[in-house]
Amino acid sequence: TYNHTQVLNRLVTEQDKGVYGLFRKERLLDITKNFILYDGGIKKVMRYQQYSAIKKIQKRIGHLIPTKHGEKREGGILWQTQGSGKSLTMVMFVKALIEDPNISNPRVLIVTDRRDLDRQIRDTFMDAGLKKEVVQAKSGNHLIELIKNKDLRVITTLVHKFQSASKKHSGFVDNDKNIFVLIDEAHRTQGGEANLEMNRIIPNACYIAFTGTPLLKDQKSQNKFGRFIDKYTIDDALADGIILPLIYEGRYIDLRQDKKEIDKQFNRITEGMVVRDKAKLQYYVKTQSIKDNPSRIKEIAYDIERHYLKQFAGTGLKAQIVAPSKYSAVLFQKYFKSSGKLNTTLVISDENGIIAKEDDRKKEVEEYLKDIKEDYQSLLSYEKDVVKSFKYNEAGVEILIVVDKLLTGFDAPRNTVLYLAKELKDHNLLQAIARVNRLYDNDKLPKTAGYIIDYSENALNIKTAMELFGNYDKEDVRGALIDVHEKIEELESAYSNLHDHFKGVGNNNDDEAYLQYLKDEPTRKQFYKHLNSFLKVFTECNTLQEFVSEFEHLDVYRKELKKFMNLRRSADVRFADKDDLTKYKIALIKIMDENIKAEEAELLTKQVSISNQEAFEEIVENLGSAKSKAEAITSQVKKVISEKMSQDPEFYERFSLRIKKLLDDMRAKKLADIEALKQAKLIQDEVLNKKDDSLPQQIKNHKGSDIFYRNLQSYLNNRGVNDADLVKIILELYSLLKTEFVVDWHINTEKQRVIKNKIDNFLYDDVKIKGGIDLSAKDIETIVDKVLELALANHELLNDAK
């Protein structure tokens, strides 16, 4: 309060609360000492949600739980939405562990399920300059050695390495309660054999699951890792302005088929095939093969090229394409390379296994990857070069083409547009679209939003994902944890039903006896039903953290499951319950590729913010109709009106009302959809070209004067000014203004003051005194302010008119 009088007798403001909360001595010292780090040489201070999360984790892990092997620290799930700094929260938590006097020699394992994520998290920790070194487990054996040696470095590993380690180190257990396992993206790493082995090897470890997309849909994340520790959702991040809004636009590629030719060829290749297998083939046709149709991919590629060139080329803002398959990704890349208008490249994983000689699609992918391998030491080195060019080189790769890679944990802030040519769901979809919501300070074109251009009708899937992950109600998830003992009882019941099915088999070790018992189809179907039930419950049990320690028959059940799965495979072969339709699928794909052609891309929906729930639900309901196309056009016009309203309120307000009436009529079904589309296009033309037939010819002859005419007309008419005098006043006023427009007048406050004085003098001397118009002092002040406001909003236009 130096040189200022402090007012104490007043209400507490939000600013007071913020200043007190941040600058209290204890808090400020805590932040300075414990919540600042260097990320790749850049000093970063943790945001409030990171600070709060780490404090809550520290409190949670202080709670000890008795176990069969001693005791363990309680863990849980930390929900921090994509783009909110989740990885750095992990780093700061480890820093807090190191400094915690109540935890001696904490050991930290960072567990992911993908190699690229493992590399990314390793690099993040190495760049942070912690007191602990970082080591990446190279194999299962290496991982166990690090655990056995009680290595205090931060260990990063793939979850699958626990499974490979268990085969060579059976029986090894470390009961230390000060092992902390940080799981990156909990929704993908909570089940399977590897998790069972991880829980077996370190049964008392404390598990902290970090995720931006918890599986609230079926509560899997909670079942595995326990209660939520803290949450910071998409809604929170948007409200805080640390991620950008996502704008959705649906597009559609219509397909034409030569039905007669397809039916003829289909009947030929399936001649003699049973009806059931024909139905399977037809289902296959309806799904992946259509998405990969070369004609469809070519039309999408053309539309993407046109859109990107018009909106983002040369700005430094970049894009990703999510292709339906590796084959489609190669088709995209070949199109762009042939066109030569954009700098694109693809990042896909290698082809594995033997490729059938008839499978032209896989062979094409293999050939493309072979060319890359000839130019690079490995696909990994190629990927590093591509990612570096995309992220850091403004003139480098403009568009990345991917299928599954680089959709999780890939942080490239200049990435602005996601072109979806593939259907995605739930957390996979949300993680993909979050690639473009990062803040980025771009010089040439400001990044104000991320854009989702969707060619695969993902709108409904996005709506579902946003409902799942945008926010959550504590009451919805309280008590959702599954009781492990109840689940074990269910598992034992399913196991008994499966075994009771084979009571008639004399020798339990005779595989042939089991197969003979299954010779009747009803008996086999009942076996398949019991087996599927057992497999389902056993898989669910694998997601429960305490299952390993609470269920003593785990190895027996695992062995029995393997036995019955082998029996099913043998039964499929013996009784022809499953036919290999591979060669038919390949033949059918060729028929489809030759006889299905794609139309040009159509605009399917208006642009809408994904976080605007009501508006987004509306486009989901009307996808693809003439009505939705009319709404798409009116939406674009409304956007223009919104952006330019301050420049000429009277003009744009007029069209705003026309659009409102058009939309109201459409919703009330007073207009046919086709007629609504025609009217929408007419309004679009008038707004974009600023057509106004109501203007006097003298005003039309003086470009720019129309703005002042429209916006002062009603006000001056109400004060006794007739139409002829109005035109004269506006043109004299406009002439006065143009004489005062010098370079940068619109940012020169002194010049603006002079202009206001001259307008004031003109209105008083020429309009009020000489013209005899009864203007009060308040009227003159209002007109002066309005004229200057309009002039400032249109300074570029008026400078050109001068």
N, C-alpha and C positions, 0 to 999 in steps of 0.2 A: 504494500500500500504506500510505497514511497511517493511523496508529493501528491498523494490522493487521499481524500477523506473516505474512510471505510464506513459504509452504511450497514449497521448491524440490525436495525429494527425493520426487517423486511422478510418476505417469504423466501424459502429455499428454492433455488432454480435448478433445472436439470444440469446446467453448466456447473453449478456449485457441487452437485453430487459427483459429476465426472471428475472435476479437479480434485476433490477430496479423496475419491476412490483411487485415483492414479498417484497423487503426490503425497499421500500419507507416508511418513518416514519409513515405516516397516515395509509397505508395499513397494515404494520406489527403490529401496535398497535390494529387496527381493528380486525385482525385475532386472535391475542392473547387474546383479551377481549371477542370477540363475536362469534368466530368460532372454538372453542375447547370445547370438551365435553368428559365426561367419559361414555363409553358404557359398562355397566356391569363391571366397574372397570378398563377398558382399555382406556387410553387416546387416543383420535382420533382428528385429524385436518381435517377440511373439504377440499375436493378436489376443484379444480378450478370451476368445473361445478356446484357444490353445492353452493359455494360462489356467483357465478354469478347469479344463480337462485334465491337465497334469496334476493339479491340486487334488482333484477327485480320485484320480488313479492312486496317488500316494495314500490317500485315506483308505481306499478299498483294499489295497494290498497289505495294509496293516492288520486286517482281520484274518486270523488264523483259523483253519478248519481241520478238525481231527480226521485222519485217514487210517487205513489199514497199515500204512507204511510210515506212520508218524503224524505229521501235520503238513498242511500246505497253506499258501496264501490265496485268498479269494481273488479271482480275476473277473473278467467280464468283457463287455463289448463297448467300444468307443465308436460312436457314429459321427463321422465328420464328412460332410458331403464332398463330392468331387470338386477339386479346385480350391479348397479351403485350407490347404497346408498340412494335410494328414501326415505326409512323410516327415516333415520337419517336427511335427508333434511327437513322432516316434523318437526322433533324435533328441529332442529336449527331455523326453521322459528318461531316456538312458542317461543323459547328463545329470538329471535329478537323482537317479539311482546311485550314480557314482558318488554324489555328494551326501547321500543319506547316511547319517551316523548310526542309524538303527539297523542297517542291513550290511552285514559283513560279506565282503567278496561276492557281490552279485555277479551272476553269469547270465549273459544275454544271447538268445538265439533269435534271429529274424528269419521267419519261415514264409516262403512264397511257393507258388505252384508252377511258375514259368521261368524259363531261363532269362528272358529279357527283363522281367521284373527283378529277378535275383541280381542281375548286373546293375540295374538302376538303383536299387536300394543299397547295394554295396557302395556304389559311387557316391550316393547321397551322404552316407555315414562317413566315408573317407574325406569328402569335401568339407565336412563340418568341423574338423579339427578337434575332436573329443580327446579326452585323456586316455581313452581306451583305443587300441588299434583295432583294425577290422580284418577279419580273415574269412575267405569264402571256402566252404567245404567242397572239396574237389570230387569226393566220392562218398559212398556209405561208410567205407572203412575209415576214411579221413575224418568224417563226422564223429564216429564213435571214439576215435583216438583223441579228438579235441575234448569230448565230454569226459572220457576216462581221465585225461590229464588235468581236468578241472581248469581248462584254459580260460583266462579272464578277458580275452579279447572278445569283441562283438563278432559272433559267428553268423554268417548268412548262409542259408541252405535251402534247397528245394525239399519240400515235404516228402517226396518220393525216396529220398536217400535214406530215410528211416527204415523203409521197407527192405531195401537192398542190404542195409547194415544188419538187420535182424537175422538174416539167413546165415551170416558168418559169425555173429556174436550173440548167439542164443543164450539167454539167461542173464545177460548183463543188465543191471539196474542201478540207477543213481537216484537216491531218495532225497537229495538236497532240496530244501524248500526255497532256497535262494536262486533257483534257476528261473529265469523269466523268458517265456516264449512269446514273442510279438508276432502275431499273425497278420500278414498284409492281405487285405480283401478276404474277410472271413467267409463270405458266401460261397467261395469256391474250394475252401480247404478244410471242410469240417467232416468229411466222410472217407470211407475206404480203408484198405489195409494199411496204408502208410500212417494214417492217423492212429489206428489201433496200436501200431508198433511204437509210435512216438509216445503215446500214453503209457505203454508198457515199460519203455526204457527210462523215462523220466516221470514217474507217476505223481510226484509231489510238485512238479513245476507249476508256476503261476502263469496262466494263459491270458494274455491281453489281446483281444481281437480288434483290429482297426479296419473299419470299412466305411465306404461311402454309400453302399447299397446293401443293407442287411436284408435277409430274406424274411421280411415280416409276413409275407404271404402264407408261409407254412411254419414260421417260427424256427427254421432250422438253425440259424445263427445262435439264437438264444438257447436252444436245446443243447448245443455243443459247448458254448463258452460261458453261459450264465447270464446274469442280469446286465442291463445297460448301465454303464458307468456315467456316460454323458452323451448328449446328442446335439448335433449342429446340422440342421437339415438344409435342403435346397432353399426353402422359404426363408430361413434365417440368413443364409449367405446372400440371397437376392436383396433382402431388406438392408443388409449391411453394405451392399455395393461391392462385394469382393469377388463376385462372379457376374458375368453379363447375362441379360435375358436371352432366351433362345427363341428365334422367330422361325415358325414352321410354314412351309409352302408345299402343298401336295401337287404332284404332276402325274400324268398317266400316259402309258404307252399302250394303245389298242393293238390287238393282234388279229390278223386275218388268216384263216386257214383254208387250205384246199381240202375240204372235208371228204369229198369223194375219193381223192387220191390217197389220203391218209387211211380211210377205212379199208380201201382195197389192199394197201400194203400191210396194214395191221392183220387183216384176215389171212394173208399169205404166210406171214412169219409165225402166226399162232395156230396154224392149222393142226388139228389133233390135240391141242392143249386143253386141259380141263378148265371148266368155267371159273373155278376159284383162282387159278393162276392168271387167267385173263384179267380178272378183276384187280389182282395185285398189280399187274402191268399198267392197267388203265389209271390206277391211283398214282403210280409213279409218274405217269405222263402229266398229271395235274399239278405236280409240285415242282421239283428241282429242274427238270428238263425244260420247262417253259421259262423259268427265270434265266436260264443260261442260253436261251435261243439267240444265235448270232445276230439276227436281224434286230431283235429287241436291244441288245447291247450296243449295236451300232447307232441306233436312234437315240439312246440315252447318252452315248458319248458325244454325239453331235449337239444335243441340247445342252449338255454340261459345258462343252467348248464355247458355245454361243453365250451362255449365261456368264461364265467366268470372264470371258474376254470383255464383255460389256460392263460388268460390275467391278471386277477386281484385278484384272491384268495390269501389271506394272505398278501396283500400289504397295507391294511388299506384304500384302495379306494373302494367305494361302489356303489350300483346301485339301480334303481327303475324299476319296471315293471308296465306299464299302461295296465290294463286288460280291455276287452270290457264291462264287467259287473261284478256285485258282484258274480254271479255264477262262472264265469270264474276265478275270483280272488281266490275263494275257491278251484277250481280245481288246479290252479297253486300251492297253498300252500300245498295241499294234495300230489301232485307229489313230491315236494321238501322234504316234511317231510318223505315220504316213501323212497326216495332215500338216505336221510341222509348225503349228501355231502356238502350242503350249509346251512348256518344259515339264514333262511328267515322268514318273517311274513307278515301278511296283515293288512291294515288299511282301513276299509270301514265303512259307516254309517249303522245305524240299519235299519231293515226292518219295514215298517209301514203298517198299514191297515190289513185287513183280507186276509189271503192267501188261495186260492182255494185248495181244497183237491187233485185236479188232478195236481197241479203245483209242480212237484218234484224239480224243480230248486230252487224256492223260499224257499221251505221247507228245502233244503240242506243248503242254506245260513243261515236260521233261526237256524238250529241245530248247525251250526258252531259257530255262535254268542252266542248262549246259553251256549256253553262250555266255551267261554271266560268270560262271565258274572259270571259264577260259580267260576272262579279263581280270578276275580278282582272285586273291589267295583263297578265299572262302566266301560263302554266302553271308557270314557274320561280318567280315570286313566290308563287303559290299553294302550291307545294311547300315553300318556305322557311317560310311561316306554319304549315303543317301540322306540319312536322318540329319547329319551335320549340315548338309546343303539346304535342307528344308527348313531347319530351325534357325540357322544363323546367317545364311546368305540371301539377302534380299533378291538378288538376281539369279538365285539357284533354282532348285526344283520347286515348281509352283503347286503341283498337285501330286499327292501320294495316293497310289492305288493299293488297297489292302483287302484282305478277306477276314482274317481273325487277328492278325498281328497288329500292334500299335493302336489298339482300341482300348487298352487298359494301361494306366500308369504312364502313358506317353504324353509328356507335357511340352507343348510347343505353342506359346502364347500367340504367335502370329497366325496360327491356324484358325480360320474364320468360317469356313463353309464345309458342311458335311453333306455329301451327295450319297443318299442311301438307295442303292440298287438291290439291296438285300433286306429280307425281313428279319428283324431282331426282336427279342422280347426281354422283359423284366430287367434284371441288373445288367445284362449284356447290352441292351438298348440304351439304358441310362448312362452307362459308362462310355459308350460310343459317342453319344451326343454331347457328353461333357468334354469331349476333346476340343470343342470350339467355344466354350464359355469363359475362357481365361481372359483376364484384363491384359491389354497390350497398348502401349503408347506408340502409335504409328504416325509418322510425320505426314505422309502423302494423303492418306485417307483415314480418318479416325475410326477405330474399331468400337462401335457402339452396341453391337449385339453379335451373337453367333447365329448362323443360318443353317437350318436343316431343310435341304431340298430332297423331297422324298418321292421316289419312283416305285415304291413297293408297298404303298398303302399302310404305312406304319402308324398312322394317326391314332388308331384305337389302341395299339400297343403302347404308344407314348402316353396316352391318357391313363392307362392302367399303371404303367411304371411310375408316373408322377403321383398318382394316388397312393402308391405303395411307399414311395421314398420322399415325397415332398414334405411330409410331416407325419406325426403319429400321436395317438392318444394313449397316455400312460395306462388308462383303464383297459385298453384293448390288449396290451401286452403283459399286464400284471397277472401273474399266475399262469402264464402260458408255458412255463417250463414243464417238461415231461418228467414224471417221476420214474427214475431208472428201474426201480423194483417192479413197478407196474408193467413197464415195457419188457422186462425179462420174463415175467409171467406170460405175457402175450407171445413172446418168442418160444417159450417152452411148450405152449399150447400148439403153436403152428408146427413145431418140430414133431410133437406127438401125433398130430393128424397126418403128417407126411409118412411117418413110420407105420402107423396103423393101417395105412393104405396097402402095405405089403405084408400083412399078417399071413396071407396064404402062401408066401414064399418060404420053403423049408430051409434052404441054405443061404444065409445072409451074405456069404462070400462068393456066391455063384452069380456072375454077371449075366450068364445066359438064362438062368432061372428067372431073374428079374425081367429080362426082355420077353421071355415066353409069357410071363404073367401080364405083360402089357400088350399082348397081341390084339385084344379087342379094343376098338376105337373108344367106346365110352369109358373104359378103364384108363386108357391113356389120357383122355381129356381130364378126368378127375385127378390123375397124377400131376398133370401140368398145372392145374388149379392150385393144388396143395403146395407144389414146389414154388410157384410164383408168390403165394402168400408167405411162405417161409423166407424166401429171398427178400421180399419187401420189408418184413419186420426186422430181419437181420441187418439189412442196410440202414434202417432207421436207428437201430441200436448202435450202429457204428458212429452215429453222429453225437452220441451222448458221452461226455467226457469221463464219467465215472463207470462206464460199462466195463472197461478192461479190468478195473480193480474189483468190481462187484460181482462179476460173472465168472465163476471158476471153470466152466466148461467151454470156454471160448475156442480152444484148439480143437476139441472134439466136434463142435458144431461146424467149425470152419472146414474140417476134414469131411464131414458128412455132406455139407453143401457141395463141395467139389465132386464128391462121389455121385450125388444125384444130378448134378449138372452134366457130368459125363454120360450118365445113363440117358438123360434126355437127348443129348446129341446122338447117341447110338440109336435111340428109338426113332429119331427123325430120319436117320439114314435107312434103318431096317424097314420102316413102315411108310417111307416116302411122305412123311408129314411136311417136309420142307423140300422144295425143289430149287435148284440153283437157276435163277432167271437172268443171270448176268449177261449172257450172250444175247438174250432177247431184248434186254434193256438197251444195250449198245446199238442193236439194229433199229430199235424203235426211236432212239434219239436221232439217228441219222435221217429217218423218215420225217420226224418233226422239224428238224433243221431245214430240210429241203422244201417243206410244204407249209411253213408258217412264216408270214412276213409281218413286219411291224409298221404301224402308222407313225406319223410325227407326234412328238410329245405335246400333250395338251395341259393347260393350267387346270388343275383339279380343285384347288381351294384357294381362298384368299390367304395373304400372309397374316399370321396371328401369333401372338406370344404364347408359348407353351404354358407359362405360369398363369395365364388368364383362363381360369378353369371354365367359366361359363361360355366364353367365346370358343374355346377349343372343343368343348362338348358339342357345340352347335355345328362345327365343321365336320365332326365325326359322324353326326346324324345325316348330313346331306352330301356325303362324298360322291362326287362324280356327276351330279345332276346339272341340268342347265341352270337351275336355281343357284347351285354352288358356284358355277362359273360367273353368273351375274354378280354374285356377292363378292367374288374374287376381284372383279373389275371395280365395283363400287368401293371395295376396301382400299384398292390402290389410289382411287380418286380421293377418298377421304384422307388418306395419308398426305397427298399433295395439298389438300385444303388445310389440314392441320398445320403443315409446315409453313404455309404461306398466309395463314389467316391474319397475322399481324401486319402484313404488307398492304392488304386491301380488305378490311373486315366486311364491308358492305357487299362486295362482289362475291367473296368466298362463302359468306354466311348464306347468301341466296342459294348457292349450289348445295351447301350443306343441308339446307331444308329440303331441296329437291331430292337429294339422295335419301334423306330420312323418310320422305313420303314414298319413294320407290321401294325402299326396304319394308316399310309398313304395309304397303299394298301387296308385296310379295308374300309377307308372312300371313296376311289376312286372305291370301289367295284370290285377290281381286284381279291380278294379272296372271296370264299364262306365263310359264317359265321362259318360253322363247321370246315373248313380247318384253318381258323384264330384261332379258339379255340385250335386246335391241336398244331399249331406253338407257341402260347402263352404258352402252358403247357411245350413245349420243351425248350423254352428260360428260363422259370421259373426254370426248373431242372438244366440247365447249370449254371445259375447265383447262385442259392442257394448252389450248390455243387462246384462252381468255377472250372468248367471244361475248360481246355485249351490244345487242341491237338497240338498246334503249338510250344510248348516248347521243347527244346533239352532234351534228357534223363538225362544228367548230372545236368541240372537245376532242373528237376523234382525230382531228388534224394536228393536235399538239400532244404527241406521245408523252405519257406520264401524268398529264393533267386530269385524266379520267379518275385516277386514284382519289384526288382531292374532291372532284365533282361528286362522285358516288357517296363518299363518307361525310360530306358537309351538306349535301342536298336537303335532307330531311330537317336537319337542325336549322338551317337558314330559311327554308320554306316556312317553318313554324314561327319564324320571327318576321314575317311579312315580305320576304324577298321573292319576287316573281321569277319565272324561269329565265327570261331574257337577262335580267340583272344578275341572276345567279351565274350564268355563263360568263358574263363580263367580270364579276368579282373573282371567280376561280382563275380565269386567264391572267388577270392583273396580279393576283397573288402568286400564281405559278411563275410569272415573269420575274417578279421580285425575288423569289427563292432562287431561281437559276443564276441570277447575278451574284448571289452570295455563296454559291457552291465552288469552293476552292479545294485544292488537294487536301485530303484527309480531314475535311470539315466535320465528318461524322464522329471523329474521335478527339476533336478539339473543342473542349467545353467552353472556352472563351468565345470561339466563333459561333457556337450554338447560342450563347447568351445574346450576341449581337443580332443574330437572326430572329430570336424571339422578340427583341425590342422593335425590330423593323416591322415584323408582322403586327405587333401590338399597335404601333403608330399607324400602319395602313388601315387597320380595322377601325381605329378611333377617328382618324382624320378623313379618310376617303369613304369609308362605308357608313359610319355613324353620322358624322357632321355633314359631309358633302352629299352623301347618298340618302340621308334622312332615315336610315334604318335604326330602329330602336334597340340598340344593343346595350345591355348592362355591363358593368365592370366584370361580373361573374361570367357573362356570355363571352366576352372578349378573352378572358383568361382560359376558358374551356376550349375555344377555337384555336388559340395560340398553342396550347398543349397538344391538341389533336393534330394540328398541322405538322408540328415538329416531330411528333411520334410517327406519323406516316412517312415523313421525309427520311427519318433515320432508318426505318424498316425497309425503305426502298432506295437507299443511297446509291447502290450500284446502278440501278435502272435510271435514276435521275441524273447521275453523273454522265452516263452515256447519252441521255437526251439533251444535255447541255451542249 
